[in-house]
Amino acid sequence: MTGSIPVTVDGRALQVRAGTMVAAAVELAAPGRGARISPGGDRRQPLCGMGVCGECRVTVDGRAHRLGCRTLCAPGMEILTDG
């Protein structure tokens, strides 16, 4: 993929285009899975796309609670979801 960068989502190596948001990389890595799990155990999907709902929160390079819809992927980035 031209202009692509490597990232890892929950241990899965992935190539994404430069300029891809972390929330999009999470969806590409596991379509329909989402980044969060509700207290009841249901999978949650990002809702607002602008950082208000918090459903896109992930751990990025060891930093918890990063908003995936507001964070650009960077080469070598490690992204972890709730599981």
Number of C-alpha atoms within 10 A of each C-alpha: 7 8 9 14 18 16 22 21 22 17 11 12 13 16 18 23 15 15 13 16 18 27 25 18 23 24 16 15 20 13 10 12 16 22 25 20 16 10 7 6 8 9 16 16 17 22 13 12 15 13 17 12 12 19 23 28 24 25 19 21 13 12 11 13 13 19 24 28 24 15 15 16 25 17 13 14 17 20 26 21 20 14 10
